[in-house]
């Protein structure tokens, strides 16, 4: 036997060993050692095969624009105080507008210069007089509004992806859709309510100072608001709300967080969330606590007060904690959303569908049945038409299916119901290359050439046609994968992998089998 056949045979054997090693976690996960499971993953099933959740979320981009204007209001107030510009108030107005009220024209000119220098994306509007005061209007440009909305959707997508990844969902799907929508598919999810609560929470963390001298029943002075403190009865678990008056101005936000972890209070054996600010947040936290020793600071999450401790002393280092009679799961979920970051704008669940595991199992059973029926029909047709050579083609077909499943596992691709359809299509396409090769071999045999030369010439003549046909199909499959979504992408994955596997088995593996038998035996006539 020649060295060429030995080396090619060794390559086929190595590919088979690797394929079965990759498929082992799918076939017998429980009996494998841990190191094996770390090296290879089982085949991931899509939403339509193992059940799960299908959500479509709408991002409220108008709220993102309002938040952007609110941020500009805070920055404008800070800059005007630094420049010693006397003003009455700065406020947000409808229509992405910001209004600055000053006392005279000189201050108005200073405001114009300051806004032009620091906020080029704000367009000045008509100057108006309001009861003896000068009112300066500014508006976000149309381009800036568009940018804020686009960024809000993209940031929401990344934030949700971070949350889902930390939630531990295998092979989730998160995609942008038109009209500021985000598609989320969570295969295998069991706790639907927890997943919705985790995904839909805005998780805007704010620190506000309490207005201790104001009662919620009093007329609220300007710059204050009523929020409710969440309280949980330790015995009954009942949740109650206690109204508290806080300053509207936020002294610190969760955007400056660096980390959030669940800790256990050893005194009361209750979980709480320990938070750590980044360098900018730590400096700001240090300044706020130093200026408010003896006052109460409310820790507010999504407009709900979770705790309102008294600042006993200046706090340096940027560490703080959030307590609030959490269960361990609530504390864990809160830490997840804080680490992943707050959503830039609220999201609304527009579509919520669940796929049951039983429906998924039915799909798997029907898909397997379709593969078996399609495979048996192809095997029978090839055996009848090409006899013993058809047996070689059928062996290559079986190896083709093994290699497809192995590559799905190694590439950590997701097998979906349309993906099974792609495998069925690949079964039909896999024998197409062998048909071309066998017909070329038949032509050479009719011309009077011996078996070995007929095989060599037949493979040589068919090679270009096979490569050309499969490469063009592969290009189409890659385009479907790049631009398709959902079922189309699942179909494209298995079709692409199937094309690569079928080219390897049809051109390489079958040729090795032919050469092996032709070199070992003096074959004078091929059964083809």
N, C-alpha and C positions, 0 to 999 in steps of 0.2 A: 504494500500500500504506500502511495507517495506521501511525502511530507505535507504537501498542500492539502490533501484530503484529511490527514490527521489534524492539522492546525484548524481547518475549517470545522471539522467535527468537534474539536475541543471548544471552539467559540460557541457552537450551538448548545453543547452540554452546559457550559458556564451560564449562558443566557437562561437555560431552563432552570438551573439551580437557583439563580437569582430571582427568577419569576416565582418559583414555588416558595422561596423564602419570603418574598414580599406578600404572597397570598396567604401565608400561614396565619397571621393575626386575624384575617377575615374568616378563615375556616375553623381555627381552634385557638381562640384568644386565651381561654382560661388555662390551658395546659402549657403555655409558653413562658420561658423565663423573662424577667423584667428587662434585661438588656436587649432581647429580641424585640420586645414591644416598643422600646425607645428607638430602635433603628428603623422599624417599619410600622406604618399605621394601617389599620383596617380600612377597607374601602368605605368612604363616606357616602351615605345615602342622602339624596336631596329631599326637599320638603314633601314632594309628591309620593315618596316611597316610605319614609319613616314617620310622617306626620309632623306637625309643628304649627307655627304661626306665620301668617302673611299679613303685614301691616302696610298701609300707605299713610304717611304723615304729611300734613300741610304745615309749612312754616309761616308764621305770622310776621312777614317781613316789615309791615308797617310799624310794628312794635320795635323792631330793630332800628328803624329810622328815628323813632321817638327817643330811644335810648341814646342814639348818637347825638341828638340835639341836647338831651339832658347832660351828657358829658361835656358838650360845648358850653352849656350854661355854667357848669362848675368851673371849667377852665377860665371862662371869661371873668367870673367873679374873682377868682384868684389873681389873674393878671391885673385887673383894675385896682385891686387893693395894693398890689406890689407897685403899681405906677402912681398911686395916690390920686386916682381919678374918683371924684365924688359922684356917687350914683344913688338912685333910690332903690331900684331892683333890676334883676335880670330874670327873665322867665321864658319858658317855651310856649310858643303859640301854634295853633293848628296849621297844617300845610308845611311841615318841616321848617318852621320859622322860629327865630329867636328875637326877642325884643329887649332892648336896654332902655330903661327910663332914667334920664339925667335931669339936672335942674336948669342948665343954661346952654347956650350955643357953644361956648368954649369947651365945656365938657363933652358936648356932642362931637366936636371936631377931634378931640382926643380919642374918643371911642372909634370914630371912623379910621383914624390912623392905626390904632391898636388892632382892630379887626382885620384891616387890609394886610398888615404885617404878619399876623399870626394865623389867620384863618382864610387863606386865599380861596377856599372852596365855598365860602359864604358870599352870596350876592347881596349888596345893599338894596333896600327897597325905598319907597317914598317916605320922606321925613314927615312926621305928623306931630301935632301939638295936642296934648291930652291934659286939659284942666290946668294949664300953666306950666306943665312939664314938657320936656322934649323927649319924644319917643322915637328911638332908632330901631328900624326893622331890618333884619337880615334873614336870608333864606338859603338853604342848601341848594347848590346847583343841581340841575337835572342829572348830570353825569355822576355827581357825588351820590345822589339818592340811588341811582342805579347800581353804583359800586357797593354801597352799603347793603342793599338788598341781596346782590349776588354773593357778597362775602358772608352774609348771615346764613344763607342756604348752605354754602360750602363748609362753613365752620360748624353748622348744626350737623352736617353729615359726618365730619371728623369726630365731633364730640360723641355722637351716637355710636360710631364705630368703636371708640375707646371704651364706652360703657358696655357694649355687647361683648367685646373681647374679654373684659375683666369679669363679665357675668359667666363666662365659660361655655359659650355656645360654639359647637364645632361647625366650621364651614358656613358662617352666616353670609347672607347676601344683603348688601346695602348699596343702593344705586340712586342717582339723581334722576328725576323725571321732570317733565314740563310743569309749568304753573306752580313753581316753588314746592314741589312734592318730593318726598323721599320714600323709596320702596325698601322695606325691610322684611327679609324672610329668615326665620329662625327654626331650622330643622331640629326635631327631637326635643323641643322645649316642653317641659312638663308643667311648671308653675306659671300659667298664663297671666294671672293677676299680678304676680310679682314682676314679671317681665314688662308688662304695660306700665306699672308704677315706676320702674327703673328707667324706662325709655322716655316716658312722657314728662318726667319731672324737669322743670326748668333749672332747679338747683342754683338759684341766684342767692349767694351768701352775702349778707350785708351786716355791718356793725353800726348801730345807731345809739346815740346817747338818749337816756330816758329824761323826760320832762317830769321830774318827781313832784314838782309843786303844782301840777295841773291834774285835775281829776277827769276821767273820761266823761263824766256827766256835765262838766263845765263847758262853756263856750271855748272852743279851741283857739288859741292865739295863732297868728300867722307863723308858718314854718313848722307846725306840728301836725301829727296825725295819730289816729288810733289803730293799734295793731293788737292781735290777740296772742296771749301766751298759751302754749300747749302744755296741759298738765294731765298726767296719767295716774290714776289711783293705783297704788302698789298692791292693794288687796283684791279689788274687783276688776282692775284693768280698764275701767271706764275712762274715756278721754273727755276732758272739759276745757273750756277756753276762758281765760281771764283777760279782760280788756286793759290795755296799758297805753299811755300817751308817750310817744317818742318824737324826737326831732326828725323832721323830714329829711334833713341833710344826712347823707351817708358818709361816715368818717373813714370807712375802709370797706373794700369789697373782696369777694373770694377770688377775683381774677389774679390776685397776688399770692395765691397759695402755691406752695411747692409740694406738699405731701399731706395725706390724711390717712390715719390708721386707727383701727379699733383697739381700744385698751379696756382693761377691767379695773374698776374702782375697788381696791382691796377692802376698803372700810365697809362698803355697802354691797359688795359683790355684784355690781351692775356695770354693764358696758357703757362706754362713752367714746366719742371720736376725738382723737388728738390731732390737732392741725399744726402745720409748720409753714410760716410765710417765707417767701424768697427774700433776697437782700433788700429790695425796695419796700416790700410789705413789712419786713421786720423793723426797718427804720421808721416807717409811718406808724406802726403799732406802738413803737417805743414813744414817739412824740405824742400820740393820742392819750396813752395811759399816763404819761408824765403830766399832761395838762388837765387830767380829769380824776386825779386821786380823790377818793371819797364819793365819787359819783357812780351811778349804775350804767352799765353798757349792755344794750340788748343785742343778742346774737340772733339774727333774723334770717330764716331760710324760706324763700318763696312767700314772703309777707307773713310768715308765722314766727313768733318769738319762741325759741327753744330754751333759752335761759337768759337771765338778766342779772349777772353777778355785780357786786360792788368792787370797784377797782381799789384794792387795798394799797398798792404801791406801783411804782413804775415797773413795767414789764419789758425787759430787754431780751434779745435772742430770738424773738419772733415765734414763740410757742404759745398755744392757747388750746382750749378744749371746749367741746360742745356736748353738754349733757341734757337729758330730757326724758328720763324714764324709758329709754329705748329697750326693745328686745335685741337679742344678739343679731338677728337677721336685719332688723331695721338699722342698727348701727353699721353693719357691713354694707348694706345698700347705700347708706348715706356716705360712707367713706368712698365707695366706688364712684358715685356721681361727683363728689368733690374732687377726687383725683382726676377724673376725666374732664372736669371743667363744666361750667354752667353753659346752658344753651344760650346763644345770643338773642334768641327770640322764642316766645312760646310756640309749641307745636300742638297740633290738633290731629287726633286719629280720625282720618277720613274713611278708612276701610279696614276692617278687622275680620279676617277669616282664619279658621282653624281647620287643619287637616287631621283627621283621626288616624291613630296608628293602625286600626283595622283596615281602613281604606288603603293606607300605604301598603300593608301586607298583601291585600288583594291585587294591587298594582304590580307588586314584585312577582307574585305567583303567575299572573297573566303574562307578564313580561318574560319570565323564564319559559313558560309554555310556548310563547311565540318564537323564542330563540330555538327551543328544541324542535318544534315543528318545521321551522324554516331550515334549520341545520340538517334534519333528517331528509328532507326533500332534496336539498342540494347534494348531500352525500349519496343518496340513491341515484340521482341523475348522473353524477360523475362516475360512479362505479359501473353503471350500465353502459355508458358511452365510451369510457376510456379504460375499462377493465383494471389490470394491475397498476397501471400508471395512475388511474383514478384513485387507487388506494393511497398512493403517495400524496396526491393532491388533498385527499381527505385528512391525512395525517397532518399536513401543513395547515389545513383549516382548523383542526383542533388546537394545534400549537398557537395559531393566530389568536384564538379566543383567550387562551391562557396568557399570552403576552399583552393583550389589550387590558385584561383585568389587572395584571401585575403593574402595568404602567399607570393605570388609574390610582393604584395604591401608592406607588413611588412618587408620583407627581402630586399626591394629595388632592386629586380632582374629585369632584362630586358626581356620583352616578344618579341620574334622574330618569324618569319614564321616557322622555324623548331621547335620552342617552341610550336606553335599551333599544329604541328604534334605530339609533345609529349603529348599534352592534349588529342588529338583524340585517341592515343594509350592507354593512361591511362583510358579513358572511357571503352575501351574494356577489359582492365585488371581489372578494378574496380569490375566488376560483376563476375570475375573469382572466387574470394574468396567466394562470396555468393553462386555460383554454388556448390563449394565444401561443404559449410555448409548445403545447402538445400539437397544435395544428402545424406549426413550423417543423416540428420533428417528423410528423407524418409526411410532409412534403419532401423532406430530405430522404426518408426511407423509400418513398415512391421513386425517387430519382436514382435509387440503387446504392446509396451509401450505407456503410455498416452502422451498427447501433451507437458506438461511441462517437463517431463523427456526426451522426445525425443529432445526437443530444447537444454536442458542443455548438454546432451551427444553429440549431433551433433556438437555444438560449441566446446566442449572439444576435440573431435577427430580431427576436422578440423584445430584446432589452430596451431599445430606444422607444418603441411604441408603448411599452409598459410604463416606463419612467415618465414619458410625456403625458399619458393619460392620468396617472396618479398625481403628478405634480400639479397639474391644472385643477384637479379636484381638491387637492390639499390647499391650494391658494384660495379657492372658494370657501372651504371650511374655515380657514383662518380669518377671512373677512367676516363670515358669520359670527365667529367667536368674538372678534373685535367690536363689531357694531350691534350684534344681537343682544337680547336680554332674555332672562328666564328660560323658557323651553328651547328657544333657538340656540342659546349658548350651550345648554346641556347636550343638544344634538350635535353641535359643532365639536365639542370636546371629544366624544367617543368616535366621531367620524374621522377627526384628525389623527387620533392615536391609532385607529383601525387601519388607516391608509398606510402609516409607517410600518405597523406590524405585518400587514399583508404583503407589502413589498419585500420585507425581510424574509418572510416564510416562503413566498412564491418564487423569488429569484435565488435566494441564498440557500435556504434549508433544503428545498427539493433538489437543487443541483448537487448538494453534498450527498444526499441519499442516492441519486443516480450514479454519481462517481464512485461511491463506496461499493455498490453492487457490481458495476461494470468493471472495476479493477480487480475485485475478488473472484469474479466468475467470468468465464468466457461466454458472454451473452451474444448469441447470434441473431436473435429475434426479440424485439420489444413487444410486450403486451400493451398496445396503445390504440 
